[in-house]
Amino acid sequence: MTMNDRDTKPNQQIDRLYQFLLDEEDARVCTDIPEESCSDVPRNFIRIGAAQTLTRLADELANAKTVLPWLLAAAGASSFWVGFLVPIRESMSMLPQLFIAGAIRRRPLRKQVWLTGAVLQSLALIVLAFTALFLRGPWAGAAVLLILLLFSLARGLCSVASKDVVGKTIPKTRRGRLNGFSAAVSGVLTLAVGLLLVSWIGESASPALFAFLLFAAAALWLASAWIFSNILEQPGATQGGKNAVDEALKRLDILRTDRPFRRFVLVRALLLSSALAGPYYIMLAGQSGAGGKLLGFFVLASGLASALSSAFWGRFSDRSSRSVLIAAAAIASSLGLLLFIIDFLGLLQNGLGWITPIAFFLLAIAHSGIRIGRKTYILDMASGERRTDYVAVSNTVIGAVLLLSGSLGALAPWIGASGMLLLLSLFGFAGVILGIQLPEAE
């Protein structure tokens, strides 16, 4: 067998796997990508899908809604720190994109930017693992937030670069399935991790466990970087690298002139309550006296909710994205109110601690509906440049709101986790009321 034969055989296997996944006779299309990239599509599809799968799994192992709140509780950090986890994780990966998008698009090859972000995230997770092992109390809380901030900034590099790389290497009619396959596989792997945690964890989650999870997440990011480095990317256009901040600021005037859009942004801001609520479910579970084994159930719930609900909410959104927003927000807000009542009556401390992962599972389903509903709604509100303006302005405003929302965590030491859930539920119900007044997106 010649060297060429050995090189060709793996490519043939990748081609067959690609055609099997797409289940089409004419799987090889080249819509909206450079012609010279056409022959590389099968290999790039598999490699990008594998990298996405590993990074999604890594995100679950270092989840700001499940693992990190439990880590802070185990380290004896005040609930004050918990309220900042989700705002920092989400906003600091969103806001910097306004500054870096233009610079990234001036580079003919963008995968190097993604690789830089991936390595930086891996290093941040390694430092976070050592933090779990050696720091306690407020020092642990401050260190986790600082490292999470750096992690999220690096995530912004990957977020911008990945969209450009996928746009240059994967045909337009294949990108949705790429995301779908990676989400499905990572969901199954997350379920497996959750089951392992349920079987491994005893009555208390030790610092060594959190360090292990974070080291594993770091390893997954490095593995995904190695896979991503093998993507065959052709040099792309470098024009159009405008300063996205200036562009977004110019478009902010539509908040004043476009009343339906302004109401949508307000509704979206209020419904951030579903994302912010997650860590307080973890806190309640810890305060209930339930064993550390519940952490595995929370990870299990997160993976299962994503796997089961996305298709349902997607079909529902095609009929009425406004109705999805309203229904999902009502569910999320009602869950917070219910947990507040249960905790107020003292039932969590009297054997009902197991209800928290079930409630978290339902919250994850509702939050998935909110995300899918609002994404579909804003896409259906307008088309062309107007849609681009809506997305740019909406993301800018929401990123700022998320950053400011961390200040709500300062109330946690005084009103407790259940009090925070009540407050967030009130915000959610306000979003439901305003959402009812939204017009249907045609």
C-alpha positions as a Markdown table, in Angstrom:
| # | Residue | x | y | z |
|---|---|---|---|---|
| 1 | Met | 0.0 | 0.0 | 0.0 |
| 2 | Thr | 1.4 | 3.4 | -1.0 |
| 3 | Met | 1.5 | 6.5 | 1.1 |
| 4 | Asn | -1.3 | 8.1 | -1.1 |
| 5 | Asp | -3.5 | 5.0 | -0.5 |
| 6 | Arg | -3.1 | 5.4 | 3.3 |
| 7 | Asp | -3.9 | 9.1 | 3.1 |
| 8 | Thr | -7.0 | 8.5 | 0.9 |
| 9 | Lys | -8.6 | 5.8 | 3.0 |
| 10 | Pro | -9.3 | 8.0 | 6.1 |
| 11 | Asn | -10.8 | 10.6 | 3.8 |
| 12 | Gln | -13.1 | 8.0 | 2.2 |
| 13 | Gln | -14.2 | 7.0 | 5.7 |
| 14 | Ile | -14.9 | 10.6 | 6.6 |
| 15 | Asp | -16.9 | 11.1 | 3.4 |
| 16 | Arg | -19.0 | 8.0 | 4.1 |
| 17 | Leu | -19.6 | 9.2 | 7.7 |
| 18 | Tyr | -20.6 | 12.7 | 6.4 |
| 19 | Gln | -23.0 | 11.2 | 3.9 |
| 20 | Phe | -24.5 | 9.0 | 6.6 |
| 21 | Leu | -25.0 | 11.9 | 9.0 |
| 22 | Leu | -26.7 | 14.0 | 6.3 |
| 23 | Asp | -28.7 | 11.1 | 4.9 |
| 24 | Glu | -28.8 | 12.6 | 1.4 |
| 25 | Glu | -27.6 | 11.4 | -1.9 |
| 26 | Asp | -26.2 | 14.8 | -2.9 |
| 27 | Ala | -24.5 | 15.5 | 0.5 |
| 28 | Arg | -21.7 | 17.5 | -1.0 |
| 29 | Val | -23.0 | 21.0 | -1.8 |
| 30 | Cys | -21.0 | 24.3 | -1.8 |
| 31 | Thr | -23.6 | 27.0 | -1.1 |
| 32 | Asp | -22.1 | 30.2 | 0.2 |
| 33 | Ile | -18.5 | 29.0 | 0.7 |
| 34 | Pro | -15.4 | 29.5 | -1.5 |
| 35 | Glu | -15.2 | 27.0 | -4.4 |
| 36 | Glu | -11.8 | 25.8 | -3.3 |
| 37 | Ser | -13.3 | 24.7 | 0.1 |
| 38 | Cys | -15.8 | 22.4 | -1.5 |
| 39 | Ser | -13.7 | 19.3 | -1.4 |
| 40 | Asp | -12.8 | 19.9 | 2.3 |
| 41 | Val | -16.4 | 20.1 | 3.5 |
| 42 | Pro | -16.7 | 16.5 | 4.8 |
| 43 | Arg | -13.5 | 16.7 | 6.9 |
| 44 | Asn | -14.3 | 20.2 | 8.2 |
| 45 | Phe | -17.9 | 19.2 | 9.1 |
| 46 | Ile | -16.7 | 16.2 | 11.2 |
| 47 | Arg | -13.8 | 18.2 | 12.8 |
| 48 | Ile | -15.9 | 21.2 | 13.7 |
| 49 | Gly | -18.7 | 19.0 | 15.0 |
| 50 | Ala | -16.2 | 17.1 | 17.1 |
| 51 | Ala | -14.7 | 20.3 | 18.5 |
| 52 | Gln | -18.1 | 21.7 | 19.3 |
| 53 | Thr | -19.1 | 18.5 | 21.0 |
| 54 | Leu | -16.1 | 18.6 | 23.3 |
| 55 | Thr | -16.5 | 22.3 | 24.1 |
| 56 | Arg | -20.2 | 21.9 | 25.0 |
| 57 | Leu | -19.3 | 19.1 | 27.3 |
| 58 | Ala | -16.5 | 21.2 | 28.9 |
| 59 | Asp | -19.1 | 23.9 | 29.5 |
| 60 | Glu | -21.3 | 21.5 | 31.4 |
| 61 | Leu | -18.3 | 20.4 | 33.6 |
| 62 | Ala | -17.7 | 24.1 | 34.5 |
| 63 | Asn | -21.3 | 25.3 | 34.3 |
| 64 | Ala | -21.9 | 28.7 | 36.0 |
| 65 | Lys | -25.4 | 27.6 | 36.9 |
| 66 | Thr | -24.6 | 24.2 | 38.5 |
| 67 | Val | -21.0 | 23.3 | 39.2 |
| 68 | Leu | -19.6 | 26.7 | 40.1 |
| 69 | Pro | -22.3 | 27.6 | 42.7 |
| 70 | Trp | -21.8 | 24.2 | 44.3 |
| 71 | Leu | -18.1 | 24.8 | 44.3 |
| 72 | Leu | -18.5 | 28.2 | 46.1 |
| 73 | Ala | -20.9 | 26.6 | 48.7 |
| 74 | Ala | -18.3 | 23.9 | 49.3 |
| 75 | Ala | -15.6 | 26.5 | 49.7 |
| 76 | Gly | -17.6 | 28.4 | 52.3 |
| 77 | Ala | -18.0 | 31.5 | 50.1 |
| 78 | Ser | -20.9 | 33.8 | 50.9 |
| 79 | Ser | -24.0 | 33.8 | 48.7 |
| 80 | Phe | -23.0 | 37.3 | 47.7 |
| 81 | Trp | -20.5 | 35.8 | 45.2 |
| 82 | Val | -23.0 | 33.4 | 43.6 |
| 83 | Gly | -25.2 | 36.2 | 42.2 |
| 84 | Phe | -22.3 | 37.4 | 40.0 |
| 85 | Leu | -21.6 | 34.0 | 38.3 |
| 86 | Val | -24.1 | 34.0 | 35.5 |
| 87 | Pro | -23.9 | 37.8 | 34.8 |
| 88 | Ile | -20.1 | 37.6 | 34.4 |
| 89 | Arg | -20.1 | 34.4 | 32.5 |
| 90 | Glu | -22.7 | 35.7 | 30.0 |
| 91 | Ser | -22.0 | 39.4 | 29.7 |
| 92 | Met | -18.2 | 39.3 | 29.5 |
| 93 | Ser | -18.3 | 36.9 | 26.6 |
| 94 | Met | -20.8 | 39.1 | 24.8 |
| 95 | Leu | -19.8 | 42.7 | 25.4 |
| 96 | Pro | -16.1 | 42.4 | 24.2 |
| 97 | Gln | -17.3 | 41.1 | 20.9 |
| 98 | Leu | -18.2 | 44.6 | 20.0 |
| 99 | Phe | -14.6 | 45.6 | 20.3 |
| 100 | Ile | -12.9 | 42.6 | 18.8 |
| 101 | Ala | -15.1 | 41.7 | 15.8 |
| 102 | Gly | -13.6 | 44.2 | 13.5 |
| 103 | Ala | -10.0 | 43.3 | 14.3 |
| 104 | Ile | -10.7 | 39.6 | 13.9 |
| 105 | Arg | -12.3 | 40.1 | 10.5 |
| 106 | Arg | -9.2 | 41.9 | 9.3 |
| 107 | Arg | -7.4 | 38.6 | 9.6 |
| 108 | Pro | -7.5 | 36.4 | 6.5 |
| 109 | Leu | -7.4 | 33.2 | 8.7 |
| 110 | Arg | -9.7 | 33.2 | 11.7 |
| 111 | Lys | -9.1 | 29.7 | 13.2 |
| 112 | Gln | -6.0 | 30.9 | 14.9 |
| 113 | Val | -8.1 | 33.4 | 16.9 |
| 114 | Trp | -10.4 | 30.5 | 18.0 |
| 115 | Leu | -7.3 | 28.4 | 19.0 |
| 116 | Thr | -6.0 | 31.3 | 21.1 |
| 117 | Gly | -9.3 | 31.6 | 22.9 |
| 118 | Ala | -9.5 | 27.9 | 23.5 |
| 119 | Val | -6.1 | 27.7 | 25.0 |
| 120 | Leu | -6.8 | 30.7 | 27.2 |
| 121 | Gln | -10.0 | 29.1 | 28.4 |
| 122 | Ser | -8.2 | 25.9 | 29.2 |
| 123 | Leu | -5.5 | 27.8 | 31.2 |
| 124 | Ala | -8.3 | 29.6 | 33.1 |
| 125 | Leu | -10.0 | 26.3 | 34.0 |
| 126 | Ile | -6.7 | 24.9 | 35.3 |
| 127 | Val | -6.2 | 27.9 | 37.6 |
| 128 | Leu | -9.8 | 27.5 | 38.7 |
| 129 | Ala | -9.2 | 23.9 | 39.6 |
| 130 | Phe | -6.3 | 24.9 | 41.9 |
| 131 | Thr | -8.6 | 27.6 | 43.4 |
| 132 | Ala | -11.0 | 24.8 | 44.2 |
| 133 | Leu | -8.3 | 22.9 | 46.0 |
| 134 | Phe | -6.6 | 25.6 | 48.0 |
| 135 | Leu | -8.8 | 28.6 | 48.6 |
| 136 | Arg | -11.7 | 29.0 | 51.0 |
| 137 | Gly | -14.2 | 31.7 | 52.1 |
| 138 | Pro | -14.2 | 35.1 | 50.5 |
| 139 | Trp | -10.8 | 34.5 | 48.9 |
| 140 | Ala | -12.4 | 31.6 | 46.9 |
| 141 | Gly | -15.4 | 33.7 | 45.9 |
| 142 | Ala | -13.2 | 36.6 | 44.6 |
| 143 | Ala | -10.8 | 34.3 | 42.8 |
| 144 | Val | -13.6 | 32.3 | 41.1 |
| 145 | Leu | -15.2 | 35.5 | 39.8 |
| 146 | Leu | -11.9 | 36.9 | 38.6 |
| 147 | Ile | -10.9 | 33.7 | 36.8 |
| 148 | Leu | -14.4 | 33.4 | 35.3 |
| 149 | Leu | -14.2 | 36.9 | 34.0 |
| 150 | Leu | -10.9 | 36.0 | 32.2 |
| 151 | Phe | -12.4 | 32.8 | 31.0 |
| 152 | Ser | -15.4 | 34.6 | 29.5 |
| 153 | Leu | -13.3 | 37.2 | 27.8 |
| 154 | Ala | -11.4 | 34.4 | 26.0 |
| 155 | Arg | -14.8 | 32.9 | 25.2 |
| 156 | Gly | -15.6 | 36.0 | 23.2 |
| 157 | Leu | -12.7 | 35.3 | 20.9 |
| 158 | Cys | -14.0 | 31.8 | 20.2 |
| 159 | Ser | -17.6 | 33.1 | 19.7 |
| 160 | Val | -16.7 | 35.6 | 17.0 |
| 161 | Ala | -14.1 | 33.5 | 15.2 |
| 162 | Ser | -16.1 | 30.3 | 15.2 |
| 163 | Lys | -19.0 | 32.0 | 13.3 |
| 164 | Asp | -16.5 | 33.2 | 10.6 |
| 165 | Val | -14.8 | 29.8 | 10.3 |
| 166 | Val | -18.0 | 27.9 | 10.0 |
| 167 | Gly | -19.3 | 30.5 | 7.5 |
| 168 | Lys | -16.2 | 29.9 | 5.4 |
| 169 | Thr | -16.0 | 26.1 | 5.6 |
| 170 | Ile | -19.5 | 24.7 | 6.0 |
| 171 | Pro | -22.2 | 25.2 | 3.3 |
| 172 | Lys | -25.2 | 27.3 | 4.2 |
| 173 | Thr | -27.6 | 24.3 | 4.0 |
| 174 | Arg | -25.5 | 22.2 | 6.4 |
| 175 | Arg | -24.8 | 24.6 | 9.3 |
| 176 | Gly | -28.0 | 23.9 | 11.2 |
| 177 | Arg | -27.4 | 20.2 | 11.2 |
| 178 | Leu | -23.8 | 20.7 | 12.3 |
| 179 | Asn | -25.1 | 22.5 | 15.4 |
| 180 | Gly | -27.8 | 19.9 | 15.9 |
| 181 | Phe | -25.5 | 16.9 | 15.8 |
| 182 | Ser | -22.9 | 18.4 | 18.1 |
| 183 | Ala | -25.7 | 19.4 | 20.6 |
| 184 | Ala | -27.2 | 16.0 | 20.5 |
| 185 | Val | -23.9 | 14.1 | 21.1 |
| 186 | Ser | -22.8 | 16.5 | 23.8 |
| 187 | Gly | -26.3 | 16.1 | 25.4 |
| 188 | Val | -25.8 | 12.3 | 25.6 |
| 189 | Leu | -22.3 | 12.7 | 27.0 |
| 190 | Thr | -23.6 | 15.2 | 29.6 |
| 191 | Leu | -26.2 | 12.6 | 30.7 |
| 192 | Ala | -23.4 | 10.1 | 31.1 |
| 193 | Val | -21.4 | 12.5 | 33.2 |
| 194 | Gly | -24.4 | 13.2 | 35.3 |
| 195 | Leu | -25.0 | 9.5 | 35.9 |
| 196 | Leu | -21.3 | 9.0 | 36.9 |
| 197 | Leu | -21.5 | 11.8 | 39.3 |
| 198 | Val | -24.7 | 10.4 | 40.9 |
| 199 | Ser | -22.9 | 7.1 | 41.4 |
| 200 | Trp | -19.5 | 8.5 | 42.5 |
| 201 | Ile | -20.4 | 11.4 | 44.8 |
| 202 | Gly | -21.0 | 10.6 | 48.5 |
| 203 | Glu | -22.9 | 12.8 | 51.0 |
| 204 | Ser | -20.5 | 15.7 | 50.4 |
| 205 | Ala | -18.8 | 17.1 | 47.3 |
| 206 | Ser | -15.1 | 17.4 | 48.1 |
| 207 | Pro | -12.8 | 20.1 | 46.7 |
| 208 | Ala | -11.0 | 17.3 | 44.9 |
| 209 | Leu | -14.1 | 16.5 | 42.9 |
| 210 | Phe | -14.5 | 20.0 | 41.7 |
| 211 | Ala | -10.8 | 20.2 | 40.8 |
| 212 | Phe | -11.2 | 16.9 | 38.8 |
| 213 | Leu | -14.2 | 18.3 | 36.9 |
| 214 | Leu | -12.4 | 21.5 | 36.1 |
| 215 | Phe | -9.2 | 19.7 | 35.0 |
| 216 | Ala | -11.3 | 17.5 | 32.8 |
| 217 | Ala | -13.0 | 20.6 | 31.3 |
| 218 | Ala | -9.5 | 22.1 | 30.6 |
| 219 | Ala | -8.4 | 18.9 | 28.9 |
| 220 | Leu | -11.5 | 18.9 | 26.7 |
| 221 | Trp | -10.8 | 22.5 | 25.6 |
| 222 | Leu | -7.2 | 21.5 | 24.7 |
| 223 | Ala | -8.5 | 18.4 | 22.8 |
| 224 | Ser | -11.0 | 20.5 | 20.9 |
| 225 | Ala | -8.2 | 23.0 | 20.1 |
| 226 | Trp | -6.1 | 20.1 | 18.6 |
| 227 | Ile | -9.1 | 19.0 | 16.4 |
| 228 | Phe | -9.9 | 22.6 | 15.4 |
| 229 | Ser | -6.3 | 23.2 | 14.4 |
| 230 | Asn | -6.7 | 20.6 | 11.6 |
| 231 | Ile | -9.6 | 22.4 | 10.0 |
| 232 | Leu | -8.8 | 23.4 | 6.4 |
| 233 | Glu | -9.6 | 27.1 | 6.2 |
| 234 | Gln | -9.0 | 29.1 | 3.1 |
| 235 | Pro | -7.9 | 32.8 | 3.5 |
| 236 | Gly | -10.9 | 35.1 | 3.5 |
| 237 | Ala | -11.8 | 38.6 | 2.7 |
| 238 | Thr | -10.4 | 41.2 | 5.2 |
| 239 | Gln | -12.5 | 44.2 | 4.2 |
| 240 | Gly | -15.5 | 45.3 | 6.3 |
| 241 | Gly | -13.7 | 45.1 | 9.6 |
| 242 | Lys | -15.4 | 48.2 | 11.0 |
| 243 | Asn | -15.5 | 49.1 | 14.6 |
| 244 | Ala | -18.6 | 47.2 | 15.8 |
| 245 | Val | -19.0 | 49.5 | 18.8 |
| 246 | Asp | -19.4 | 52.6 | 16.6 |
| 247 | Glu | -21.8 | 50.7 | 14.4 |
| 248 | Ala | -23.9 | 49.5 | 17.3 |
| 249 | Leu | -24.0 | 53.0 | 18.9 |
| 250 | Lys | -25.2 | 54.5 | 15.7 |
| 251 | Arg | -28.1 | 52.0 | 15.6 |
| 252 | Leu | -29.2 | 52.5 | 19.2 |
| 253 | Asp | -31.6 | 55.2 | 18.0 |
| 254 | Ile | -34.0 | 52.5 | 16.9 |
| 255 | Leu | -34.8 | 51.9 | 20.6 |
| 256 | Arg | -36.3 | 55.4 | 20.6 |
| 257 | Thr | -38.1 | 55.2 | 17.2 |
| 258 | Asp | -39.2 | 51.6 | 17.1 |
| 259 | Arg | -41.8 | 50.9 | 19.8 |
| 260 | Pro | -42.4 | 47.2 | 19.2 |
| 261 | Phe | -38.6 | 46.5 | 19.2 |
| 262 | Arg | -38.2 | 48.6 | 22.4 |
| 263 | Arg | -40.9 | 46.5 | 24.1 |
| 264 | Phe | -39.2 | 43.3 | 22.9 |
| 265 | Val | -35.8 | 44.4 | 24.4 |
| 266 | Leu | -37.5 | 45.2 | 27.7 |
| 267 | Val | -39.3 | 41.8 | 27.7 |
| 268 | Arg | -36.0 | 40.1 | 26.9 |
| 269 | Ala | -34.2 | 42.0 | 29.8 |
| 270 | Leu | -36.9 | 41.0 | 32.3 |
| 271 | Leu | -36.8 | 37.4 | 31.2 |
| 272 | Leu | -33.1 | 37.2 | 32.0 |
| 273 | Ser | -34.4 | 36.2 | 35.4 |
| 274 | Ser | -34.7 | 32.6 | 34.2 |
| 275 | Ala | -30.9 | 32.5 | 33.5 |
| 276 | Leu | -30.0 | 34.3 | 36.7 |
| 277 | Ala | -32.2 | 31.9 | 38.8 |
| 278 | Gly | -30.2 | 28.7 | 38.3 |
| 279 | Pro | -27.4 | 29.2 | 40.9 |
| 280 | Tyr | -30.0 | 29.9 | 43.6 |
| 281 | Tyr | -31.6 | 26.5 | 43.0 |
| 282 | Ile | -28.1 | 25.0 | 43.7 |
| 283 | Met | -27.9 | 27.1 | 46.9 |
| 284 | Leu | -31.3 | 25.9 | 48.1 |
| 285 | Ala | -30.2 | 22.3 | 47.5 |
| 286 | Gly | -27.1 | 22.8 | 49.6 |
| 287 | Gln | -29.0 | 24.6 | 52.4 |
| 288 | Ser | -31.6 | 21.8 | 52.5 |
| 289 | Gly | -29.1 | 19.4 | 53.9 |
| 290 | Ala | -29.3 | 17.2 | 50.9 |
| 291 | Gly | -26.1 | 15.3 | 50.1 |
| 292 | Gly | -23.5 | 16.2 | 47.5 |
| 293 | Lys | -24.9 | 13.4 | 45.3 |
| 294 | Leu | -27.5 | 16.0 | 44.2 |
| 295 | Leu | -24.8 | 17.7 | 42.1 |
| 296 | Gly | -24.9 | 14.8 | 39.7 |
| 297 | Phe | -28.7 | 15.1 | 39.4 |
| 298 | Phe | -28.3 | 18.8 | 38.6 |
| 299 | Val | -25.8 | 18.0 | 35.8 |
| 300 | Leu | -28.1 | 15.2 | 34.6 |
| 301 | Ala | -31.1 | 17.5 | 34.6 |
| 302 | Ser | -29.3 | 20.1 | 32.6 |
| 303 | Gly | -28.4 | 17.7 | 29.8 |
| 304 | Leu | -31.7 | 15.9 | 29.8 |
| 305 | Ala | -33.7 | 19.2 | 29.6 |
| 306 | Ser | -31.7 | 20.4 | 26.6 |
| 307 | Ala | -32.0 | 17.0 | 24.8 |
| 308 | Leu | -35.8 | 16.7 | 25.3 |
| 309 | Ser | -37.2 | 20.2 | 24.9 |
| 310 | Ser | -35.4 | 22.0 | 22.1 |
| 311 | Ala | -37.3 | 20.3 | 19.2 |
| 312 | Phe | -40.7 | 20.9 | 20.9 |
| 313 | Trp | -40.0 | 24.6 | 21.5 |
| 314 | Gly | -38.7 | 25.0 | 18.0 |
| 315 | Arg | -41.9 | 23.6 | 16.4 |
| 316 | Phe | -43.9 | 25.7 | 18.8 |
| 317 | Ser | -41.9 | 28.9 | 17.9 |
| 318 | Asp | -42.7 | 28.3 | 14.2 |
| 319 | Arg | -46.3 | 28.7 | 15.0 |
| 320 | Ser | -46.0 | 31.6 | 17.5 |
| 321 | Ser | -42.7 | 32.7 | 19.0 |
| 322 | Arg | -44.5 | 35.2 | 21.1 |
| 323 | Ser | -46.6 | 32.5 | 22.7 |
| 324 | Val | -43.4 | 30.5 | 23.4 |
| 325 | Leu | -41.9 | 33.5 | 25.2 |
| 326 | Ile | -45.0 | 33.9 | 27.3 |
| 327 | Ala | -45.5 | 30.2 | 28.2 |
| 328 | Ala | -41.9 | 29.5 | 29.0 |
| 329 | Ala | -41.5 | 32.6 | 31.1 |
| 330 | Ala | -44.7 | 31.8 | 33.0 |
| 331 | Ile | -43.3 | 28.3 | 33.8 |
| 332 | Ala | -39.9 | 29.6 | 34.9 |
| 333 | Ser | -41.4 | 32.3 | 37.1 |
| 334 | Ser | -44.0 | 30.0 | 38.7 |
| 335 | Leu | -41.2 | 27.5 | 39.6 |
| 336 | Gly | -39.3 | 30.2 | 41.5 |
| 337 | Leu | -42.4 | 31.2 | 43.3 |
| 338 | Leu | -43.2 | 27.6 | 44.2 |
| 339 | Leu | -39.7 | 27.0 | 45.6 |
| 340 | Phe | -39.9 | 30.2 | 47.7 |
| 341 | Ile | -43.2 | 28.9 | 49.2 |
| 342 | Ile | -41.8 | 25.5 | 49.9 |
| 343 | Asp | -38.7 | 27.0 | 51.6 |
| 344 | Phe | -40.8 | 29.5 | 53.5 |
| 345 | Leu | -42.8 | 26.6 | 55.0 |
| 346 | Gly | -39.6 | 24.8 | 56.0 |
| 347 | Leu | -40.3 | 21.8 | 53.8 |
| 348 | Leu | -36.9 | 21.8 | 52.1 |
| 349 | Gln | -35.2 | 21.1 | 55.4 |
| 350 | Asn | -37.7 | 18.3 | 56.2 |
| 351 | Gly | -37.0 | 15.8 | 53.5 |
| 352 | Leu | -38.0 | 17.7 | 50.3 |
| 353 | Gly | -34.4 | 18.6 | 49.2 |
| 354 | Trp | -34.7 | 16.2 | 46.3 |
| 355 | Ile | -37.3 | 18.4 | 44.7 |
| 356 | Thr | -34.7 | 21.0 | 43.8 |
| 357 | Pro | -33.1 | 19.1 | 40.9 |
| 358 | Ile | -36.6 | 18.3 | 39.5 |
| 359 | Ala | -37.5 | 22.0 | 39.7 |
| 360 | Phe | -34.1 | 22.8 | 38.1 |
| 361 | Phe | -34.9 | 20.4 | 35.3 |
| 362 | Leu | -38.2 | 22.2 | 34.6 |
| 363 | Leu | -36.4 | 25.5 | 34.8 |
| 364 | Ala | -33.9 | 24.4 | 32.2 |
| 365 | Ile | -36.8 | 23.4 | 29.9 |
| 366 | Ala | -38.5 | 26.7 | 30.4 |
| 367 | His | -35.2 | 28.6 | 29.8 |
| 368 | Ser | -34.6 | 26.7 | 26.6 |
| 369 | Gly | -38.1 | 27.9 | 25.5 |
| 370 | Ile | -37.3 | 31.5 | 26.3 |
| 371 | Arg | -34.1 | 31.3 | 24.4 |
| 372 | Ile | -35.6 | 29.7 | 21.3 |
| 373 | Gly | -38.7 | 31.9 | 21.4 |
| 374 | Arg | -36.8 | 35.2 | 21.6 |
| 375 | Lys | -34.3 | 34.2 | 18.9 |
| 376 | Thr | -37.1 | 33.2 | 16.6 |
| 377 | Tyr | -39.1 | 36.4 | 17.4 |
| 378 | Ile | -36.3 | 38.8 | 16.7 |
| 379 | Leu | -35.5 | 37.0 | 13.4 |
| 380 | Asp | -39.2 | 37.2 | 12.3 |
| 381 | Met | -39.6 | 40.9 | 13.3 |
| 382 | Ala | -37.7 | 42.2 | 10.3 |
| 383 | Ser | -35.4 | 41.2 | 7.5 |
| 384 | Gly | -32.1 | 42.3 | 5.9 |
| 385 | Glu | -30.2 | 45.1 | 7.4 |
| 386 | Arg | -33.1 | 45.9 | 9.8 |
| 387 | Arg | -32.7 | 42.4 | 11.3 |
| 388 | Thr | -29.0 | 43.0 | 11.7 |
| 389 | Asp | -29.6 | 46.2 | 13.5 |
| 390 | Tyr | -32.1 | 44.5 | 15.8 |
| 391 | Val | -29.6 | 41.8 | 16.8 |
| 392 | Ala | -26.7 | 44.2 | 17.3 |
| 393 | Val | -28.6 | 46.6 | 19.4 |
| 394 | Ser | -30.4 | 43.9 | 21.4 |
| 395 | Asn | -27.2 | 42.0 | 22.2 |
| 396 | Thr | -25.5 | 45.3 | 23.2 |
| 397 | Val | -28.3 | 46.3 | 25.6 |
| 398 | Ile | -28.7 | 42.8 | 27.1 |
| 399 | Gly | -25.0 | 42.4 | 27.6 |
| 400 | Ala | -24.9 | 45.6 | 29.6 |
| 401 | Val | -28.1 | 44.6 | 31.6 |
| 402 | Leu | -26.5 | 41.3 | 32.4 |
| 403 | Leu | -23.4 | 43.0 | 33.8 |
| 404 | Leu | -25.5 | 45.3 | 36.0 |
| 405 | Ser | -27.7 | 42.5 | 37.1 |
| 406 | Gly | -24.8 | 41.0 | 39.1 |
| 407 | Ser | -25.5 | 43.7 | 41.7 |
| 408 | Leu | -28.7 | 41.9 | 42.6 |
| 409 | Gly | -26.5 | 39.3 | 44.2 |
| 410 | Ala | -25.7 | 41.7 | 46.9 |
| 411 | Leu | -29.2 | 41.1 | 48.3 |
| 412 | Ala | -28.7 | 37.4 | 48.7 |
| 413 | Pro | -27.1 | 37.5 | 52.2 |
| 414 | Trp | -30.1 | 39.4 | 53.5 |
| 415 | Ile | -33.0 | 37.8 | 51.7 |
| 416 | Gly | -31.5 | 34.3 | 51.1 |
| 417 | Ala | -31.7 | 32.1 | 48.0 |
| 418 | Ser | -35.4 | 31.7 | 48.1 |
| 419 | Gly | -35.9 | 35.4 | 48.5 |
| 420 | Met | -33.8 | 35.9 | 45.4 |
| 421 | Leu | -35.9 | 33.4 | 43.5 |
| 422 | Leu | -39.0 | 35.3 | 44.5 |
| 423 | Leu | -37.5 | 38.6 | 43.3 |
| 424 | Leu | -36.5 | 37.1 | 40.0 |
| 425 | Ser | -39.9 | 35.5 | 39.6 |
| 426 | Leu | -41.5 | 38.9 | 40.0 |
| 427 | Phe | -39.3 | 40.2 | 37.2 |
| 428 | Gly | -40.3 | 37.2 | 35.1 |
| 429 | Phe | -44.0 | 37.8 | 35.7 |
| 430 | Ala | -43.5 | 41.4 | 34.6 |
| 431 | Gly | -41.9 | 40.1 | 31.4 |
| 432 | Val | -44.9 | 37.8 | 30.9 |
| 433 | Ile | -47.4 | 40.7 | 31.2 |
| 434 | Leu | -45.4 | 42.9 | 28.8 |
| 435 | Gly | -44.9 | 39.9 | 26.5 |
| 436 | Ile | -48.7 | 39.5 | 26.1 |
| 437 | Gln | -48.7 | 43.0 | 24.7 |
| 438 | Leu | -46.1 | 42.2 | 22.1 |
| 439 | Pro | -47.4 | 42.0 | 18.5 |
| 440 | Glu | -47.2 | 38.6 | 16.8 |
| 441 | Ala | -44.0 | 38.5 | 14.7 |
| 442 | Glu | -45.0 | 37.7 | 11.1 |
